[in-house]
Amino acid sequence: MITALYVLLFLWSVWCVASRQVKDGVVGRLGYSAIAIAAAAAVFSKHAATIPVSNSVIIFAVALIGARHFTLKMLHAWHASRKQP
């Protein structure tokens, strides 16, 4: 079951990197790449110590992508409100 979640995370993040529909720029693509690499490492690694490190990387990368999305959304709203007279 856990392996299926890592595979799903891997496929989702690879899609986000490769798709033109996702417009997150270089920083977002680096975050999605980090998720893909960490998920692949969790699936294919033979060492038990890899799983906690992979989980930490995935959580951190998702949090950074979320924070980036929130910040850019707020910045866009602030910029749009300044344009109106």
ZIVEN-V733859 format. One record per residue. N is the residue number from 1. RES is the residue in three letters. SS is DSSP state (a for helix, b for strand, c for the rest). PSI is psi in radians with two decimals (999 if undefined). OMEGA is omega in whole degrees, 0 to 359 (NA if undefined). Layout:
{{N	RES	SS	PSI	OMEGA} {N	RES	SS	PSI	OMEGA}}
//
This chain:
{{1	MET	c	-0.80	180} {2	ILE	a	-0.67	179} {3	THR	a	-0.66	178} {4	ALA	a	-0.63	178} {5	LEU	a	-0.71	177} {6	TYR	a	-0.70	178} {7	VAL	a	-0.72	177} {8	LEU	a	-0.77	176} {9	LEU	a	-0.72	179} {10	PHE	a	-0.85	181} {11	LEU	a	-0.72	179} {12	TRP	a	-0.79	183} {13	SER	a	-0.61	176} {14	VAL	a	-0.69	176} {15	TRP	a	-0.73	180} {16	CYS	a	-0.61	179} {17	VAL	a	-0.71	187} {18	ALA	a	-0.37	186} {19	SER	c	2.48	175} {20	ARG	c	-0.20	178} {21	GLN	c	-0.44	180} {22	VAL	c	1.99	184} {23	LYS	c	1.15	181} {24	ASP	c	0.02	178} {25	GLY	a	-2.94	183} {26	VAL	a	-0.73	182} {27	VAL	a	-0.75	178} {28	GLY	a	-0.71	179} {29	ARG	a	-0.60	175} {30	LEU	a	-0.69	177} {31	GLY	a	-0.77	178} {32	TYR	a	-0.61	176} {33	SER	a	-0.69	178} {34	ALA	a	-0.69	177} {35	ILE	a	-0.76	181} {36	ALA	a	-0.77	181} {37	ILE	a	-0.74	180} {38	ALA	a	-0.69	179} {39	ALA	a	-0.71	178} {40	ALA	a	-0.69	178} {41	ALA	a	-0.67	179} {42	ALA	a	-0.59	182} {43	VAL	a	-0.76	190} {44	PHE	a	-0.17	182} {45	SER	c	2.57	178} {46	LYS	c	-0.15	183} {47	HIS	c	2.36	180} {48	ALA	c	-0.43	181} {49	ALA	a	-0.22	181} {50	THR	a	-0.56	185} {51	ILE	a	-0.88	179} {52	PRO	a	-0.63	179} {53	VAL	a	-0.77	178} {54	SER	a	-0.74	178} {55	ASN	a	-0.73	179} {56	SER	a	-0.73	179} {57	VAL	a	-0.75	180} {58	ILE	a	-0.82	180} {59	ILE	a	-0.77	181} {60	PHE	a	-0.76	181} {61	ALA	a	-0.71	178} {62	VAL	a	-0.70	178} {63	ALA	a	-0.72	179} {64	LEU	a	-0.69	177} {65	ILE	a	-0.73	177} {66	GLY	a	-0.75	178} {67	ALA	a	-0.69	177} {68	ARG	a	-0.77	179} {69	HIS	a	-0.81	180} {70	PHE	a	-0.79	181} {71	THR	a	-0.80	180} {72	LEU	a	-0.61	178} {73	LYS	a	-0.75	178} {74	MET	a	-0.68	178} {75	LEU	a	-0.71	178} {76	HIS	a	-0.75	179} {77	ALA	a	-0.70	179} {78	TRP	a	-0.73	179} {79	HIS	a	-0.68	179} {80	ALA	a	-0.62	179} {81	SER	a	-0.47	178} {82	ARG	a	-0.42	181} {83	LYS	a	-0.48	182} {84	GLN	c	2.41	181} {85	PRO	c	999	NA}}
//
